[in-house]
Amino acid sequence: MSSVAADTKPRSAPPGRDLTLDLARVSCVVLVVFVHILFTGVGRAPDGSLLIERTVEAQPWFTAASWIANIMPLFFVVGGYAARAGWRSAVARGESADTFVRVRLARLARPALPLFVFFTVVIGAARMLPLDPALVDTIAIGVGSPLWFLAAYLIAQACAPTMMRLHERHGAWVPAVLLVAALLVDAIRFVVVGGLLGIPPVGPTGYGLGQELFGIPNVVFVWLCAQQIGFFLFDGWFARRTWWQLVLVVAVGYLALWGLVSSGGYSWSMLGNQWPPTATMALLALSQAAVLTLLHGPLSALMRTRAAQAAVFLVGSRLMTIYLWHLPLIMVLTGVELLLPLPMPAPGSAVWWWTRPLFLLAVLAAVWALSLWLGRYEAAPPLQPARHSSPVATVWAVLLFVAPVLAITAYGLDLPLAALALAGTAVALRLTGARRV
């Protein structure tokens, strides 16, 4: 326990490290948690009856706000920046691309392992209890919805060494080609499949072979495009632009986004374009990278304060635990509220909105308490040398981890897929040579 606590103490940043990127990463995850809290509208009506709704989605301003508040593209941009910095350090140490990928796979798979154990046990137990199967499915699909990030981010990081070589050789042509490929996938999904073949999207339960499955190739094209923008951010392309040029990049990105959405097929809500990702996410990534650069001055001043550094390092040391466990804990805390004789304001009421920041603090506190044990899985994993360092084994490890997660996102979390994800993650960690700390 003492080693876990020691990891969370504020510490000095390595020389040359841009702390605004750490701030951006932490802010992205905290915003995701808060948005999910706003989606979870559970309360009681004046007559005491139970109310369940997706409150924030019903607000008239929600669609417009999603054009700004959907910051997942920025997370991949920052990931590209970090990958380029990490790759340079790895090359300086004489590490191979295989080791680079194995380390990043272990950093994602280790925190995910206890989560898949939890899902397998809880869903299995729920199947044996006299609970409504439809209710269990609804809750399971909801808490499993953020898992798409694990697969998408690992795919991007696993491809990073190859994509950096292409970046150094072909520059802006790489994201341009990826964007065209994403647009082609969108055209097949919306025009050919949705229009000519008349196949509707997947239903509300997430099951069935529907239009959405034809967009899954964009998990590669869209998020690799966002990562390439992160390479340009690391190289200083955005920093070399004047403020008015950055504003122009933002304006062009949003105008292109508006034109694309207006063409049909795309959702006007950017959250609706997040899974499977459409080309709109790549355009958002470009604009968000420019906005981050515009704000670099004030953000750097903020990160020179010890209070900001302490908060960012504290949350950042448990970032994957927060992301993976916040939805299960939102459900648990909501269930506690329902079981105890606590006043629960009606979703959407003024009291409900004012209490959401307090609920955010409660969720973060609960995740932090959980991380006192789970934090060991987020520590940088040592890797076994020799027999576990085969590039073929690394490819299999990536596939074994990614495939069940993509299946969960496409079809919804259930007991077989939870067990499959648990087995795949365990085998992937074995193949990477990551030892348990």
C-alpha positions as a printed Julia matrix, in Angstrom:
437×3 Matrix{Float64}:
   0.0     0.0     0.0
   2.84    2.4     0.76
   4.3     1.98   -2.72
   0.91    2.81   -4.24
   0.6     5.94   -2.11
   4.1     7.02   -2.98
   3.24    6.98   -6.68
   0.52    9.58   -6.19
   2.65   12.28   -4.55
   3.22   15.44   -6.61
   6.57   15.33   -8.32
   8.64   17.52  -10.59
   8.09   17.14  -14.29
  10.92   15.75  -16.43
  12.93   18.47  -18.21
  11.31   19.5   -21.47
   7.95   17.9   -20.68
   4.95   19.94  -21.76
   2.62   19.8   -18.78
  -0.26   21.29  -20.77
  -0.57   17.89  -22.46
  -0.96   16.2   -19.07
  -3.59   18.8   -18.17
  -5.43   18.15  -21.44
  -5.43   14.38  -20.88
  -6.72   14.7   -17.29
  -9.35   17.27  -18.31
 -10.58   15.0   -21.11
 -11.18   12.06  -18.75
 -12.83   14.17  -16.03
 -15.13   15.72  -18.66
 -16.06   12.24  -19.91
 -16.99   11.23  -16.35
 -19.11   14.37  -15.89
 -20.93   13.88  -19.21
 -21.77   10.29  -18.24
 -23.15   11.59  -14.93
 -25.37   14.0   -16.86
 -26.58   11.13  -19.03
 -27.57    9.11  -15.96
 -30.85   10.76  -15.03
 -32.23    8.72  -12.14
 -34.49   10.31   -9.53
 -37.96   10.47   -8.1
 -41.01   12.41   -9.25
 -43.01   14.5    -6.72
 -45.32   11.51   -6.2
 -42.33    9.29   -5.32
 -42.32    7.24   -8.52
 -38.99    6.34  -10.1
 -37.76    8.39  -13.08
 -35.04    7.1   -15.44
 -33.93    9.12  -18.46
 -30.88   10.33  -20.43
 -31.34   13.85  -19.13
 -28.64   15.82  -20.9
 -29.49   14.31  -24.3
 -32.98   15.8   -24.07
 -31.71   19.37  -23.66
 -32.14   21.67  -26.68
 -28.53   22.81  -26.43
 -27.03   19.31  -26.23
 -26.33   18.82  -29.96
 -24.55   22.17  -30.29
 -22.58   21.58  -27.08
 -21.36   18.21  -28.38
 -19.42   20.03  -31.12
 -17.22   21.44  -28.35
 -17.57   18.98  -25.47
 -16.72   15.81  -27.42
 -13.01   15.85  -26.65
 -12.14   12.21  -27.43
 -10.42   13.26  -30.69
  -8.13   15.49  -28.61
  -7.25   12.47  -26.45
  -5.92   10.69  -29.55
  -4.06   13.84  -30.63
  -2.37   14.0   -27.23
  -1.74   10.26  -27.48
   0.04   10.82  -30.78
   2.21   13.51  -29.17
   3.06   11.15  -26.3
   3.76    8.25  -28.66
   6.21   10.34  -30.69
   7.99   11.49  -27.55
   8.02    7.96  -26.15
   9.29    6.48  -29.39
  12.23    8.88  -29.49
  13.14    7.93  -25.93
  12.76    4.24  -26.75
  15.04    4.54  -29.79
  17.62    6.39  -27.68
  17.57    3.47  -25.21
  17.97    0.98  -28.04
  14.48   -0.53  -27.66
  12.7    -2.18  -30.56
   9.27   -1.39  -31.96
   8.11   -4.73  -30.53
   9.05   -3.64  -26.99
   7.4    -0.25  -27.54
   4.1    -1.93  -28.47
   4.27   -4.51  -25.67
   4.72   -1.81  -23.04
   1.71    0.12  -24.31
  -0.42   -3.0   -24.56
   0.44   -3.87  -20.96
  -0.42   -0.34  -19.79
  -3.93   -0.77  -21.16
  -4.48   -4.48  -20.5
  -3.32   -4.53  -16.88
  -5.91   -1.99  -15.61
  -8.58   -3.7   -17.75
  -7.97   -7.16  -16.25
  -9.7    -6.59  -12.86
 -12.57   -4.8   -14.65
 -13.24   -7.85  -16.84
 -13.07  -10.07  -13.75
 -15.68   -7.81  -12.13
 -17.96   -7.86  -15.18
 -17.73  -11.65  -15.54
 -18.52  -12.3   -11.88
 -21.27   -9.7   -11.51
 -23.09  -10.51  -14.76
 -22.76  -14.23  -14.04
 -24.22  -13.74  -10.56
 -27.02  -11.54  -11.93
 -28.03  -14.33  -14.32
 -28.54  -16.67  -11.37
 -30.63  -14.2    -9.38
 -34.33  -13.49   -9.98
 -33.61  -10.26  -11.83
 -35.22   -8.97  -15.01
 -32.86  -10.05  -17.84
 -33.77   -6.95  -19.86
 -32.75   -4.71  -16.97
 -29.46   -6.59  -16.54
 -28.75   -6.27  -20.28
 -29.5    -2.54  -20.25
 -27.18   -1.87  -17.33
 -24.43   -4.12  -18.71
 -24.52   -2.48  -22.14
 -24.4     0.94  -20.51
 -21.39    0.27  -18.29
 -19.57   -1.46  -21.15
 -20.05    1.39  -23.63
 -16.78    3.26  -22.89
 -14.67    0.16  -23.56
 -14.34    1.05  -27.25
 -11.53    3.38  -26.22
  -9.32    0.46  -25.1
  -9.41   -1.17  -28.52
  -9.15    2.05  -30.53
  -6.29    3.49  -28.48
  -4.28    0.27  -28.52
  -4.69   -0.06  -32.29
  -3.38    3.49  -32.7
  -0.45    2.95  -30.32
   0.44   -0.44  -31.82
   0.61    1.16  -35.27
   2.55    4.21  -33.98
   6.11    3.1   -34.94
   5.03    2.35  -38.5
   2.9     5.49  -38.73
   5.8     7.63  -37.49
   8.03    6.29  -40.24
   5.33    7.16  -42.76
   4.98   10.58  -41.13
   8.69   11.29  -41.5
   8.66   10.17  -45.12
   5.35   11.52  -46.44
   4.25   14.19  -43.96
   0.75   15.59  -44.49
  -0.07   13.01  -47.16
  -0.53   10.38  -44.44
  -3.44   12.03  -42.56
  -4.9    13.12  -45.9
  -5.01    9.53  -47.17
  -6.45    8.33  -43.85
  -9.17   11.0   -44.04
 -10.07    9.96  -47.6
 -10.24    6.32  -46.46
 -12.53    7.33  -43.59
 -14.8     9.23  -45.98
 -14.94    6.18  -48.24
 -15.98    3.95  -45.32
 -18.67    6.5   -44.4
 -19.92    6.53  -47.97
 -20.2     2.73  -48.02
 -21.96    2.75  -44.65
 -24.44    5.57  -45.29
 -24.99    5.45  -49.07
 -24.46    1.83  -50.12
 -25.52   -0.04  -46.99
 -27.99    2.43  -45.55
 -29.47    3.74  -48.78
 -29.16    1.24  -51.6
 -29.37   -1.93  -49.51
 -31.79   -0.48  -46.99
 -30.07   -1.97  -43.92
 -30.99    0.08  -40.82
 -28.6     0.86  -37.97
 -28.21   -1.5   -35.03
 -31.19   -1.37  -32.66
 -31.2     0.22  -29.21
 -29.99   -2.97  -27.57
 -26.86   -2.97  -29.7
 -27.51   -6.47  -31.1
 -27.74   -7.55  -34.7
 -25.82   -7.06  -37.92
 -26.73   -3.5   -38.8
 -25.4    -0.46  -40.58
 -23.04    0.44  -37.74
 -20.87   -2.64  -38.24
 -19.87   -1.4   -41.68
 -18.26    1.63  -40.02
 -15.87   -0.38  -37.83
 -12.91   -0.03  -40.28
 -12.91    3.65  -39.29
 -11.7     2.62  -35.84
  -8.38    2.37  -37.68
  -8.61    5.18  -40.24
 -10.16    7.91  -38.06
  -8.14    7.45  -34.89
  -4.87    6.94  -36.78
  -5.62   10.23  -38.53
  -6.09   11.95  -35.15
  -2.86   10.38  -33.93
  -0.99   11.69  -37.0
  -2.17   15.19  -36.08
  -0.55   14.57  -32.7
   2.74   13.86  -34.48
   2.5    17.28  -36.13
   1.75   18.8   -32.73
   4.93   17.23  -31.33
   6.99   18.41  -34.3
   5.93   22.01  -33.61
   3.85   22.53  -36.75
   1.02   24.12  -34.78
   3.38   26.1   -32.55
   4.98   27.7   -35.62
   1.65   29.07  -36.79
   0.57   32.6   -35.82
  -2.57   33.07  -33.74
  -4.66   34.11  -36.73
  -3.46   31.08  -38.71
  -4.53   28.81  -35.83
  -7.92   30.53  -35.72
  -8.18   29.91  -39.48
  -7.39   26.21  -38.94
 -10.17   26.02  -36.33
 -12.62   27.83  -38.62
 -11.78   25.66  -41.65
 -12.07   22.51  -39.55
 -15.52   23.42  -38.24
 -16.74   24.64  -41.64
 -15.65   21.34  -43.18
 -17.37   19.55  -40.3
 -20.6    21.47  -40.9
 -20.46   20.74  -44.63
 -19.88   17.04  -44.02
 -22.74   16.69  -41.53
 -25.04   18.64  -43.85
 -24.38   16.14  -46.64
 -26.53   13.54  -44.91
 -26.03   10.28  -43.03
 -24.02   11.8   -40.21
 -25.48   12.62  -36.83
 -25.67   16.3   -35.9
 -24.61   15.21  -32.42
 -20.87   14.56  -32.29
 -21.46   11.82  -29.71
 -23.54   10.07  -32.34
 -20.51   10.12  -34.64
 -18.14    8.63  -32.07
 -19.01    4.94  -32.49
 -18.25    3.73  -34.99
 -16.16    6.84  -35.59
 -16.88    8.84  -38.7
 -14.66   11.3   -40.57
 -16.15   14.08  -38.43
 -13.9    12.94  -35.55
 -10.78   13.52  -37.66
 -11.93   17.06  -38.49
 -12.61   17.71  -34.8
  -9.1    16.47  -33.98
  -7.58   19.09  -36.29
  -9.6    21.93  -34.78
  -8.98   20.79  -31.22
  -5.21   20.58  -31.77
  -5.27   24.2   -32.99
  -7.39   25.3   -30.0
  -5.0    23.57  -27.6
  -2.11   25.47  -29.17
  -3.98   28.77  -28.93
  -4.49   28.14  -25.21
  -0.92   27.0   -24.61
   0.15   30.28  -22.98
  -2.49   30.48  -20.24
  -2.44   26.72  -19.71
   1.34   26.79  -19.26
   0.98   29.58  -16.7
  -1.6    27.5   -14.86
   0.65   24.42  -14.87
   3.5    26.42  -13.31
   1.49   26.52  -10.08
   2.09   23.74   -7.58
  -1.64   23.31   -6.93
  -2.35   22.58  -10.61
   0.64   20.25  -10.89
  -0.42   18.35   -7.77
  -3.99   17.93   -9.04
  -2.9    16.82  -12.52
  -0.3    14.36  -11.25
  -2.72   13.01   -8.64
  -5.53   12.35  -11.12
  -3.12   11.42  -13.9
  -1.57    8.63  -11.87
  -4.96    6.87  -11.82
  -6.33    7.99  -15.17
  -7.11    4.54  -16.61
  -8.71    3.42  -13.34
 -10.96    6.49  -13.4
 -11.93    5.93  -17.03
 -12.61    2.21  -16.7
 -14.42    2.21  -13.36
 -16.38    5.46  -13.3
 -19.53    4.07  -14.98
 -19.8     0.97  -12.75
 -19.39    3.24   -9.73
 -21.99    5.71  -11.05
 -24.4     2.78  -11.21
 -23.41    1.58   -7.71
 -23.79    5.03   -6.13
 -27.11    5.54   -7.88
 -28.28    2.17   -6.55
 -27.24    3.16   -3.03
 -29.28    6.35   -3.37
 -32.31    4.31   -4.39
 -31.94    1.81   -1.55
 -31.4     4.38    1.2
 -34.09    6.86    2.21
 -32.23    9.73    0.56
 -33.93   12.62   -1.25
 -33.44   12.24   -5.0
 -34.37   15.26   -7.14
 -36.22   14.67  -10.37
 -33.84   14.48  -13.37
 -33.65   17.8   -15.17
 -34.9    19.84  -12.22
 -32.88   22.81  -10.94
 -31.87   20.88   -7.82
 -30.74   17.93   -9.95
 -28.47   20.15  -12.05
 -26.97   21.85   -8.99
 -26.19   18.51   -7.35
 -24.38   17.04  -10.39
 -20.97   18.58   -9.48
 -21.37   17.09   -5.99
 -22.15   13.71   -7.54
 -19.01   14.09   -9.7
 -16.91   14.59   -6.56
 -18.56   11.53   -4.99
 -17.76    9.39   -8.05
 -14.14   10.6    -8.18
 -13.76    9.93   -4.45
 -15.16    6.42   -4.88
 -12.86    5.71   -7.8
  -9.92    7.04   -5.83
 -10.72    4.77   -2.89
 -10.95    1.83   -5.29
  -7.64    2.83   -6.88
  -5.79    2.36   -3.59
  -5.91   -1.32   -4.5
  -6.33   -1.15   -8.28
  -3.52    1.38   -8.69
  -0.97   -1.42   -8.75
  -2.38   -2.53  -12.1
  -1.78    0.92  -13.55
   1.9     1.05  -12.56
   4.42    0.82  -15.39
   4.76   -2.96  -15.97
   8.13   -4.7   -16.07
   8.43   -7.01  -19.07
   9.91  -10.48  -19.23
  12.73  -10.73  -21.8
  13.55  -13.54  -24.23
  10.68  -15.9   -25.1
   7.93  -13.28  -24.68
   9.57  -10.73  -27.0
   8.58  -12.3   -30.33
   6.93   -9.82  -32.73
   4.48  -12.56  -33.75
   3.48  -13.04  -30.1
   2.98   -9.29  -29.78
   0.66   -9.22  -32.79
  -1.38  -12.08  -31.32
  -1.49  -10.31  -27.96
  -2.88   -7.15  -29.56
  -5.51   -9.12  -31.49
  -6.56  -11.16  -28.44
  -7.06   -7.99  -26.42
  -8.71   -5.87  -29.12
 -11.14   -8.35  -30.7
 -13.36   -9.06  -27.64
 -13.47   -5.34  -26.77
 -14.65   -4.48  -30.29
 -17.27   -7.23  -30.02
 -18.49   -5.81  -26.7
 -18.81   -2.35  -28.21
 -20.6    -3.63  -31.31
 -22.98   -6.13  -29.72
 -23.19   -5.04  -26.08
 -21.63   -6.41  -22.91
 -22.94   -9.82  -21.83
 -21.58  -12.8   -19.92
 -19.94  -14.68  -22.84
 -18.21  -11.56  -24.15
 -17.1   -10.5   -20.64
 -15.56  -13.95  -20.09
 -13.98  -13.86  -23.56
 -12.5   -10.42  -22.88
 -11.13  -11.64  -19.55
  -9.49  -14.67  -21.17
  -8.12  -12.61  -24.07
  -6.68  -10.0   -21.74
  -5.04  -12.62  -19.51
  -3.45  -14.37  -22.48
  -2.35  -11.05  -24.0
  -0.61  -10.09  -20.77
   1.06  -13.49  -20.69
   2.32  -12.99  -24.24
   3.63   -9.49  -23.47
   5.61  -10.81  -20.51
   4.1    -8.27  -18.08
   4.66   -9.46  -14.53
   2.15   -8.84  -11.76
   3.4    -6.2    -9.31
